[in-house]
Amino acid sequence: MKTDDDLALAEPFNRLNDSYFKSVMASPERKHITIAFLNALMSHAYPEGFPEVEDVEFLDREAVTKWEGEKVPRFDVFLRAFFLNRVIEERLFHIEVQDAKDNFFMKRGFFYSCRDYAGQSERGHSYEDFKPVVFAGLLNFGLHGESGSPEWYSLHKVLNMFTHKCDCDLLDMHFAELSLLRRKWRRVKHKPSTKFEELMFYFGNVGGKSMGDTLVQEIAEHNPVVADLLEYEKEFRSDPLMMRQYVFAERAHYDYLANLEYEREEGLKEGRREGLKEGRAKGLEEGIAKGLEEGIVKGLAKGREEGLLKGFVKGRDEGLTEGREEERRDIVRTIRAGGTMTDEQIAEMLKLPLQFVKNA
């Protein structure tokens, strides 16, 4: 029987939920949706034309380490795509969804992309055998904060800064900032103009939060892929086992957000305490030295001001750093206490090393 908390997590339905998104985009049974997504993405990025993806092969989403001590990522969707135009035979596509704000997501995307490219190296292979990598990040937040670009979609490549030409066509990094897309729709009632935008309206819940969204339903009338997504969503939501995994992922997501907020508040409190303590001491020390030149009163005031600022910044940073590791262990313990997920499932869901989860 579902609890009130479970029902609250199930509604409104989050289409960026880790469990749901992977069941749609990383499933051989629904690879026609994945192929349509890739073609829509590349057509949106290259309106002048791009070879069409004909088929895909899903690859292992848990990377294999090649170097001692290497960071081991766990991917959302990782695949090899084959094209109708044989001039471009294969590319690696890596799709990641980030529902919670992550200030380092672009760096993480670049790390993943470089790892995807370097991971193709095998003894005896030449660089000619390496396939280009296409990374796509679907974000439920603004990548650059409130001061960032107003455009919800961006494409990043390796360019010659003098000619602005891409002489190294080995890496594409696409970012869809869905919070900005929703904001644009609310501001100007922006309607989707490409198939990729239509898919982002679906996954980003643009225009509403339920399956009955008028806007998404209108899109589904002329876009069969969105219609298939709505149909599968009904199937997913009526399956108790799949919804159970969905609720687990939502609970972990909200626990993560709550712990981040707790960590931030505790870091600020500790920062203030340490800042005041260090500020007084530093202010007295610097104030006395400066007071010999400019006067005791002026020196103490300036020393106290500089000390408070430096102490606060240092204390806040140290507090945040110390709390982060413990917060992640708390999330693992909370999920494990439910008794319904293995350490491997927890590690995959939270994108944490398996050994870290086992030791938590």
SEZATOR-345978 format. One record per residue: x, y, z of N, C-alpha, C in turn. Coordinates in steps of 0.1 Angstrom, whole numbers, padded with zeros to 4 digits, always signed. Each point is the difference from the previous one (the first is absolute). Example, Ala and Ser with C-alpha at 12.3 -4.5 7.8 and 13.67 -1.06 7.14 Angstrom:
BEGIN
+0132-0057+0078-0009+0012+0000+0009+0012+0000
-0004+0011-0007+0009+0011+0000-0008+0011+0008
END
This chain:
BEGIN
+0008-0012+0000-0008+0012+0000+0009+0012+0000
-0004+0010-0008+0008+0012-0001-0003+0009+0012
+0010+0007+0005-0001+0009+0011-0003+0014-0006
-0005+0009+0008-0002+0014-0004+0012+0006-0006
+0012-0003+0006+0013+0005-0006+0002-0005-0014
-0003-0013-0002+0003-0006-0013-0009+0007-0011
-0013+0002+0004-0009+0007-0009+0004+0014-0003
+0005+0007+0010+0005+0014-0002+0012+0000-0009
+0008-0010+0000+0012-0001-0008-0004-0004-0015
-0011-0007-0001-0004-0005-0013-0007+0011-0008
-0006+0010+0006-0007+0011-0006+0006+0013+0004
+0001+0010-0010-0001-0002-0014+0012-0008-0005
-0003-0007-0012+0010-0010-0005+0012+0008-0006
+0012-0005+0005+0012+0006-0005+0006-0008-0011
+0000+0006-0012+0005-0008-0012+0015+0000-0001
+0007+0008+0009+0015-0001+0001+0004-0009+0011
-0009-0007+0006+0003-0009+0011+0010-0011-0006
+0010-0003+0008+0011-0008-0005-0005-0014-0004
-0009-0006+0007-0005-0013-0003-0009+0001-0013
-0008+0010-0001-0009+0001-0012+0008+0003-0012
+0009+0009+0000+0008+0004-0011+0008-0011-0006
+0006-0008+0009+0008-0011-0005-0009-0011-0006
-0011-0002+0006-0009-0010-0006-0005+0004-0014
+0000+0013-0003-0004+0004-0013+0011+0000-0010
+0011+0006+0004+0011+0004-0009+0011-0011+0000
+0001-0009+0009+0011-0010+0000-0006-0014-0001
-0011-0001-0007-0007-0013-0001+0000-0004-0015
+0005-0012-0003+0000-0006-0013-0015-0001-0006
-0009-0002+0010-0014-0002-0004-0006+0013-0006
+0006+0012+0004-0005+0013-0004+0011+0007-0007
+0009-0007-0007+0011+0007-0007-0005+0010-0011
-0012-0002-0005-0005+0009-0010-0002+0014+0005
-0003+0001+0013-0001+0013+0007+0014+0006+0001
+0010-0009+0004+0014+0005+0001+0005+0005-0013
-0002-0007-0011+0004+0004-0013-0006+0013-0004
-0013+0001+0003-0007+0012-0004+0005+0012+0008
+0004-0002+0013+0006+0010+0008+0013+0005-0006
+0009-0010-0004+0013+0004-0005-0001+0008-0014
-0009-0005-0008-0002+0007-0013-0006+0014+0003
-0009+0001+0009-0006+0014+0003+0011+0009+0006
+0009-0006+0009+0010+0009+0005+0010+0005-0010
+0004-0009-0009+0010+0004-0010-0006+0009-0011
-0013-0002-0003-0006+0009-0009-0002+0014+0006
-0003+0000+0013-0001+0013+0007+0013+0007+0000
+0011-0007+0002+0014+0006+0001+0005+0004-0014
-0004-0008-0010+0005+0003-0014-0011+0001-0009
-0008+0011+0000-0012+0001-0009+0004-0001-0015
+0012+0002-0003+0004-0001-0014+0000-0014-0005
-0001-0010+0010+0000-0014-0004+0010-0008+0007
-0004-0012+0005+0010-0009+0006-0005-0014-0003
+0010-0010-0003-0004-0013-0004-0009-0006+0011
-0010-0008-0005-0010-0006+0009+0005-0013+0007
-0003-0001+0013+0004-0012+0008-0010-0011-0004
+0006-0011-0004-0008-0012-0005-0002-0010+0011
+0010-0002+0009-0001-0010+0010+0009+0004+0012
-0002-0007+0011+0008+0003+0012+0004-0013+0007
+0011+0000+0007+0004-0012+0008+0003+0006+0014
-0008-0005+0010+0002+0005+0013+0012-0006+0006
+0008+0008+0007+0013-0004+0005-0001+0000+0016
+0010-0006+0006+0000-0002+0014+0000+0014+0007
-0009+0003+0009-0001+0013+0006+0009+0001+0012
+0006-0011+0004+0010+0001+0011+0014-0001-0006
+0007+0011+0000+0013+0000-0006+0010-0009+0006
+0009-0006-0008+0010-0008+0005+0013+0008+0002
+0006-0002+0012+0012+0008+0003+0012-0006-0008
+0009+0009-0005+0012-0005-0007+0013+0005+0008
-0002+0009+0009+0011+0005+0008-0003-0001+0015
+0010-0003+0007-0001-0001+0015-0004+0013+0006
-0011+0000+0008-0004+0012+0007-0009+0008-0008
-0004-0004-0012-0008+0008-0009-0014+0001+0005
-0006+0012-0001-0014+0002+0004-0009-0008-0010
-0010-0008+0006-0008-0008-0008-0014+0006-0001
-0004+0005-0012-0014+0006-0001-0010-0011-0004
-0012+0003+0003-0012-0009-0004-0009+0009-0008
-0002-0005-0013-0007+0009-0009-0015-0002+0000
-0007+0010-0005-0015-0002-0002-0003-0007-0013
+0005+0005-0011-0002-0007-0013+0014+0001-0008
+0005-0011-0005+0012-0001-0007-0002-0009-0012
+0003+0004-0012-0003-0008-0011+0009+0003-0012
+0000-0009-0010+0007+0002-0013-0011+0001-0010
+0001+0011-0008-0010+0002-0011+0006-0002-0013
-0009-0006-0009+0004-0003-0014-0008+0009-0009
+0006+0005-0011-0007+0010-0008-0003-0006-0014
-0011+0006-0006-0004-0004-0013+0011+0004-0010
+0005+0012+0002+0011+0005-0009+0013-0006+0004
+0005-0009-0008+0012-0008+0005+0013+0009+0000
-0001+0012-0004+0012+0009+0002+0002+0002+0015
-0011+0000+0008+0001+0000+0014-0005-0013+0005
+0008-0010+0004-0005-0013+0003-0004-0002+0014
+0008+0006+0009-0004-0002+0014+0004+0012+0009
-0007+0002+0010+0003+0010+0011-0004-0005+0013
+0007+0004+0011-0004-0004+0013-0009+0012+0005
-0012-0004+0006-0009+0010+0006-0001-0003+0015
+0001+0011+0007-0001-0001+0015-0010+0010+0005
-0011-0005+0006-0010+0009+0005-0001-0001+0015
+0000+0012+0006-0001+0001+0015-0011+0009+0003
-0008-0003+0011-0010+0008+0005+0004+0005+0014
-0001+0013+0003+0003+0005+0013-0012+0008+0005
-0007-0006+0010-0012+0006+0005+0003+0010+0011
+0010-0002+0008+0004+0009+0010+0011+0009-0005
+0001+0012+0006+0010+0010-0004+0014-0005+0002
+0009+0001-0010+0014-0005+0001+0008+0011-0006
+0008+0008+0008+0008+0010-0005+0012-0004-0009
+0002-0013+0001+0012-0006-0007-0004-0009-0011
-0013+0001-0005-0005-0010-0010+0008+0002-0013
+0003+0012-0004+0007+0001-0013+0014-0007+0001
+0007+0002+0011+0013-0007+0002-0002-0015+0001
-0011-0005+0006-0003-0014+0001-0003-0005-0015
-0008+0008-0007-0002-0005-0014+0012+0000-0008
+0009+0009+0002+0013+0000-0008+0008-0012+0004
+0000-0003+0013+0008-0012+0005-0006-0013-0006
-0013-0001+0000-0006-0012-0006+0003-0001-0015
-0001+0011-0007+0003+0000-0014+0014-0004-0003
+0009+0005+0007+0015-0003-0002+0002-0015+0003
-0007-0004+0011+0002-0014+0003-0006-0010-0010
-0012+0004-0006-0006-0007-0010+0009-0002-0012
+0007+0011-0004+0009+0000-0011+0012-0008+0003
+0007+0002+0011+0012-0007+0004-0003-0015+0002
-0012-0003+0005-0003-0014+0003+0000-0009-0013
+0000+0006-0011+0000-0008-0013+0014-0006-0003
+0010+0005+0007+0014-0004-0003+0002-0015+0003
+0005-0007-0009+0004-0014+0001+0014-0002-0006
+0007-0010+0005+0013-0003-0006-0001-0003-0015
+0008+0007-0008+0000-0003-0014-0010+0009-0008
-0009+0007+0007-0009+0009-0007+0007+0013-0003
-0004+0006-0012+0005+0013-0003-0010+0011+0003
+0004+0012+0001-0009+0011+0003-0011+0001-0011
+0003-0005-0011-0010+0001-0011-0013-0009+0004
+0002-0009+0009-0011-0009+0004-0009+0006+0011
+0005+0011+0006-0008+0006+0011-0013+0007-0006
-0011-0002+0007-0013+0006-0005-0002+0013+0008
-0006+0010-0007-0003+0012+0007-0011-0002+0011
+0000+0009+0009-0008-0001+0012-0010+0011+0000
-0013-0003+0002-0010+0010+0002-0006-0001+0014
+0002+0010+0008-0006+0001+0014-0012+0009+0000
-0011-0005+0006-0012+0008+0002-0004+0000+0014
-0001+0012+0006-0005+0002+0014-0013+0006+0001
-0010-0006+0006-0013+0005+0002-0001+0005+0015
-0001+0013+0002+0002+0006+0013-0013+0006+0005
-0004-0002+0012-0012+0006+0006+0004+0013+0007
+0010+0007-0004+0005+0012+0006+0008+0008-0010
+0003+0013+0003+0008+0008-0009+0015-0003+0002
+0006-0004-0011+0014-0004+0001+0009+0011+0006
-0003+0012-0004+0009+0012+0005-0007+0009+0010
-0011-0005+0006-0007+0008+0010-0008+0011-0006
-0005+0009+0008-0009+0010-0005+0007+0010-0009
+0013+0001+0001+0008+0010-0009+0004-0007-0013
-0004-0012-0002+0005-0007-0012-0008+0004-0013
+0002-0007-0011-0006+0003-0012-0015-0003+0001
-0008+0009-0007-0015-0003+0000-0004-0011-0009
+0009-0005-0008-0003-0011-0009+0000-0013+0007
-0010-0009-0002-0001-0012+0008+0008-0011-0006
+0005+0001-0013+0008-0010-0006+0013+0005-0004
+0011-0007+0001+0013+0004-0004+0008-0012-0005
+0009+0003-0010+0009-0010-0006+0014+0004+0002
+0009-0008+0005+0014+0003+0002+0008-0010-0007
+0010+0006-0008+0009-0008-0008+0015+0005+0002
+0009-0007-0006+0014+0005+0000+0002+0009-0012
+0002+0013+0002+0001+0009-0012+0014+0006-0001
+0003+0004-0012+0012+0009-0002-0005+0014+0004
+0006+0006+0010-0004+0013+0005+0002+0011-0011
+0009-0002-0009+0003+0011-0010-0010-0001-0012
-0003-0012-0004-0009-0002-0012-0014-0004+0004
-0002-0004+0013-0013-0005+0005-0005-0012-0008
+0009-0007-0005-0003-0013-0007+0004-0012+0009
-0008-0011-0002+0003-0012+0008+0008-0009-0009
+0013+0000+0003+0010-0009-0007+0001-0013+0007
-0006-0002+0012+0001-0012+0008-0014-0005+0003
-0006-0006-0009-0014-0004+0001-0001-0014+0008
+0005+0000+0012+0000-0012+0008-0009+0001+0012
-0005+0012+0003-0008+0001+0012-0011+0011-0001
-0012-0004+0002-0011+0009+0002-0005-0001+0014
-0003+0012+0006-0006+0000+0013-0013+0009+0000
-0012-0007+0001-0012+0007-0001-0006+0001+0014
-0006+0012+0003-0006+0002+0013-0014+0006-0002
-0010-0007+0006-0014+0005-0001-0004+0003+0015
-0001+0014+0002-0003+0004+0014-0015+0002+0000
-0007-0010+0005-0015-0001-0001-0007+0011+0009
+0007+0004+0011-0006+0010+0008-0001+0013-0008
+0010+0003-0008-0001+0012-0008-0010-0001-0012
-0002-0012-0005-0010-0003-0010-0014+0003+0006
-0003-0005+0012-0012+0003+0007-0002+0015+0002
+0010+0007+0004-0001+0014+0003-0003+0007-0013
+0007-0004-0011-0003+0006-0013-0015-0002-0004
-0005-0012+0002-0014-0002-0003-0009+0008+0008
+0002+0002+0013-0008+0008+0008+0000+0015-0004
+0012+0004-0004+0002+0014-0004-0006+0004-0013
+0002-0008-0010-0005+0004-0014-0008-0011-0006
-0004-0010+0008-0009-0011-0005+0007-0006-0013
+0013-0002+0002+0008-0006-0011-0005-0014-0004
-0002-0002-0013-0004-0013-0005+0012-0007-0006
+0000-0013+0001+0012-0007-0005+0000+0001-0016
+0012+0001-0005+0002+0002-0015+0007-0012-0006
+0006-0009+0008+0007-0012-0005-0005-0012+0008
+0003-0012-0005-0003-0012+0007+0007-0001+0013
+0012+0005+0000+0008-0001+0013-0007+0009+0011
-0004+0012-0004-0008+0008+0009-0012-0007+0005
-0007-0007-0009-0012-0007+0004+0003-0010+0010
+0011-0008-0002+0003-0010+0010+0004+0007+0014
+0007+0011-0001+0004+0007+0012-0013+0006+0007
-0010+0004-0007-0013+0004+0006-0006-0012+0008
+0002-0012-0005-0005-0012+0007+0008-0002+0012
+0013-0002-0001+0008-0004+0011+0001+0011+0011
-0001+0012-0005+0001+0012+0010-0013+0004+0006
-0011-0008-0003-0013+0004+0005-0004+0015-0003
+0004+0004-0012-0003+0014-0004-0015+0002-0002
-0006+0009+0007-0014+0003-0001-0009-0007+0010
+0006-0009+0008-0009-0007+0010+0008-0011+0006
-0007-0007+0010+0007-0010+0008-0007-0014-0002
-0010-0002-0008-0007-0013+0000-0001-0005-0014
-0005-0013-0001-0001-0006-0013-0011+0007-0008
-0008+0008+0006-0011+0007-0007+0004+0013-0005
+0013+0003+0000+0005+0013-0005-0005+0003-0014
-0007+0011-0001-0006+0003-0013+0011+0002-0011
+0011+0007+0004+0011+0003-0009+0006-0013-0005
+0004-0009+0009+0007-0012-0004-0010-0009-0009
-0013+0000+0004-0010-0007-0008-0001+0005-0014
+0001+0013-0001+0000+0006-0013+0012-0004-0009
+0011-0001+0007+0012-0004-0007-0001-0015-0005
-0006-0008+0009-0001-0014-0003-0009-0003-0012
-0009+0009-0003-0009-0001-0011+0007-0001-0014
+0012+0007-0001+0007+0000-0012+0014-0006+0001
+0004-0003+0013+0014-0006+0002-0002-0014+0006
+0001-0011-0008-0002-0013+0005+0009-0005+0011
+0012+0006+0000+0009-0004+0011-0005+0005+0014
-0005+0012+0000-0006+0006+0012-0012-0008+0004
-0008-0004-0010-0012-0009+0002+0004-0013+0007
+0011-0006-0006+0005-0013+0006+0005+0002+0014
+0006+0012+0003+0005+0003+0014-0012+0001+0009
-0010+0006-0004-0012+0002+0009-0007-0014+0003
+0000-0008-0011-0006-0014+0002+0009-0008+0009
+0013+0000-0001+0009-0007+0008-0001+0005+0015
-0001+0013+0001-0001+0006+0013-0012-0006+0008
-0012-0002-0007-0011-0006+0006+0003-0014+0005
+0007-0008-0009+0004-0013+0004+0009-0001+0012
+0010+0009+0000+0010+0001+0011-0007+0003+0013
-0009+0010-0001-0007+0004+0013-0010-0010+0005
-0004-0009-0008-0010-0010+0004+0008-0013+0005
+0013+0000-0001+0008-0012+0004+0005+0002+0014
-0004-0007+0010+0004+0002+0014+0015-0001+0002
+0006-0010-0007+0015-0001+0002+0007+0012-0005
-0003+0004-0012+0007+0012-0006-0003+0013+0008
-0012+0001+0005-0003+0012+0008+0007-0001+0013
+0003-0012+0005+0007-0001+0012+0014+0005-0001
+0007-0004-0012+0013+0005-0003+0000+0015-0002
-0011+0005-0006-0001+0015-0003-0001+0007+0014
-0008-0005+0009-0001+0007+0013+0014-0001+0008
+0007-0011-0001+0013-0001+0006+0009+0011-0006
+0000+0002-0013+0009+0010-0006-0005+0014+0004
-0013+0003+0001-0004+0013+0004+0003+0002+0015
-0001-0010+0008+0003+0002+0015+0015+0003+0001
+0009-0007-0007+0014+0002+0000+0003+0015-0005
-0007+0004-0010+0002+0013-0005-0004+0011+0010
-0011-0001+0007-0004+0010+0010+0009-0001+0012
+0004-0012+0004+0009-0002+0011+0013+0008-0003
+0005-0002-0012+0012+0007-0005-0001+0015+0001
-0012+0005-0004-0002+0015+0000-0001+0004+0015
-0007-0007+0008-0001+0004+0014+0013+0000+0007
+0008-0010-0003+0014-0001+0007+0009+0011-0005
-0002+0004-0013+0008+0011-0005-0004+0013+0007
-0013+0002+0002-0004+0012+0007+0005+0000+0015
-0001-0012+0006+0005-0001+0014+0015+0003+0001
+0007-0006-0010+0014+0002-0001+0004+0015-0001
-0008+0006-0009+0003+0015-0002-0003+0008+0012
-0011-0003+0007-0003+0008+0012+0010-0003+0011
+0004-0013+0002+0010-0003+0010+0014+0006-0003
+0003+0000-0013+0012+0007-0004+0001+0015+0002
-0012+0006-0002-0001+0014+0003+0001+0003+0015
-0007-0008+0008+0001+0002+0014+0014-0001+0005
+0007-0011-0004+0013-0003+0004+0010+0011-0005
-0003+0004-0012+0008+0011-0006-0001+0013+0008
-0012+0003+0004-0002+0012+0008+0008-0001+0013
-0002-0012+0007+0007-0001+0013+0015+0001-0002
+0006-0008-0010+0014+0001-0002+0005+0013-0005
-0009+0006-0008+0004+0014-0005+0001+0010+0011
-0010+0000+0009+0001+0009+0011+0012-0002+0009
+0002-0013+0003+0011-0003+0008+0014+0004-0006
+0002-0004-0013+0012+0003-0006+0001+0015-0003
-0012+0006-0004+0000+0014-0003+0004+0009+0012
-0005-0004+0012+0005+0008+0012+0015-0001+0002
+0005-0013-0001+0014-0002+0002+0008+0007-0010
-0004-0002-0013+0008+0006-0011-0002+0015+0000
-0012+0005+0004-0002+0014+0000+0009+0007+0011
+0001-0007+0011+0008+0006+0011+0015+0000-0004
+0004-0011-0006+0014-0001-0004+0004+0010-0011
-0008+0001-0010+0002+0009-0011-0002+0014+0004
-0010+0002+0009-0004+0013+0005+0012+0007+0008
+0006-0008+0008+0011+0005+0008+0012+0004-0009
+0003-0009-0010+0011+0003-0008-0003+0013-0008
-0012+0001-0006-0004+0011-0008-0001+0013+0009
-0004-0003+0012-0002+0012+0009+0013+0007+0004
+0011-0007-0001+0013+0006+0002+0002+0011-0010
-0006-0002-0012+0003+0010-0011-0012+0010-0001
-0012-0005+0001-0011+0009-0003-0009+0002+0012
+0003-0006+0011-0008+0002+0012-0007-0012+0005
+0000-0002+0013-0005-0012+0006-0015-0002-0004
-0008+0010+0000-0015-0001-0002-0002-0004-0014
+0006+0007-0010-0002-0003-0014+0005-0014-0004
+0011-0004+0006+0006-0013-0003-0009-0012+0005
-0005+0002+0012-0009-0011+0005-0012-0002-0009
-0006+0011-0004-0012+0000-0008+0002-0007-0013
+0011+0004-0007+0003-0006-0013+0004-0015+0001
+0008-0003+0011+0004-0014+0002-0012-0008+0003
-0009+0005+0008-0012-0008+0003-0009-0003-0012
-0001+0010-0009-0008-0001-0012+0006-0011-0009
+0013+0002-0003+0006-0010-0009+0000-0014+0006
+0002-0001+0013+0001-0013+0007-0014-0007-0001
-0011+0008+0003-0013-0006-0001-0003-0006-0014
+0004+0008-0010-0003-0005-0014+0008-0012-0003
+0013+0000+0003+0008-0012-0004-0004-0012+0009
-0003+0003+0012-0004-0011+0009-0013-0007-0004
-0009+0009-0004-0013-0005-0005+0001-0009-0012
+0008+0005-0010+0002-0007-0013+0007-0014+0003
+0010+0001+0008+0007-0013+0003-0008-0009+0008
-0007+0004+0010-0009-0008+0008-0011-0006-0008
-0006+0008-0009-0011-0006-0009+0005-0011-0009
+0012+0003-0006+0005-0010-0010+0004-0013+0007
+0006+0001+0012+0004-0012+0008-0013-0007+0005
-0010+0007+0004-0012-0007+0004-0007-0007-0011
-0001+0006-0012-0006-0007-0011+0007-0012-0004
+0014+0000+0000+0008-0011-0004-0002-0012+0009
+0001+0003+0013-0001-0010+0010-0013-0007+0001
-0011+0008-0004-0013-0006+0001-0004-0008-0012
+0007+0002-0011-0005-0006-0013+0001-0016+0001
+0012-0005+0004+0002-0014+0001-0010-0007+0009
-0002+0006+0012-0010-0006+0009-0014+0001-0005
-0003+0010-0007-0014+0002-0006-0003-0012-0010
+0010-0003-0008-0001-0011-0009-0002-0014+0007
+0007-0002+0011-0001-0012+0007-0014-0001+0006
-0005+0012+0005-0014+0000+0006-0010-0004-0010
+0001+0005-0013-0009-0004-0010+0000-0015-0003
+0012-0006-0001+0001-0014-0002-0006-0008+0012
+0003+0005+0012-0006-0008+0012-0015+0001+0000
-0005+0012-0004-0015+0002+0000-0006-0010-0010
+0005-0001-0012-0006-0008-0010+0002-0015+0004
+0012-0004+0005+0002-0013+0004-0009-0005+0011
-0004+0010+0009-0009-0003+0011-0013-0005-0005
-0004+0004-0012-0013-0004-0006+0000-0015-0003
+0012-0006-0002+0001-0014-0002-0004-0005-0013
-0002+0009-0010-0006-0005-0013+0010+0001-0011
+0012+0006+0002+0009+0002-0010+0014-0006+0004
+0007-0006-0010+0013-0005+0002+0010+0012+0000
+0012-0003+0005+0011+0010-0001+0003+0004-0015
-0001-0010-0009+0002+0003-0014-0010+0009-0005
-0013-0002+0003-0011+0009-0005+0002+0014+0006
+0004+0001+0013+0002+0013+0006+0011+0007-0007
+0011-0007-0002+0011+0007-0007-0003+0005-0013
-0008-0008-0008-0004+0004-0014-0009+0012+0001
-0010+0000+0009-0009+0011+0001+0006+0013+0004
+0009-0001+0010+0007+0013+0005+0013+0003-0007
+0004-0009-0010+0012+0003-0007+0012+0001+0009
+0001-0010+0009+0011+0000+0010+0008-0013-0002
+0013+0000+0003+0008-0012-0001-0007-0011+0009
+0000-0012-0005-0006-0011+0008+0007-0002+0013
+0014+0001+0001+0007-0002+0012-0004+0011+0011
-0002+0012-0005-0005+0011+0009-0013-0004+0006
-0009-0006-0008-0014-0004+0005+0002-0011+0010
+0008-0010-0003+0002-0011+0010+0006+0004+0013
+0008+0010+0000+0007+0005+0012-0008+0010+0008
-0011+0005-0006-0008+0011+0007-0006-0005+0012
END
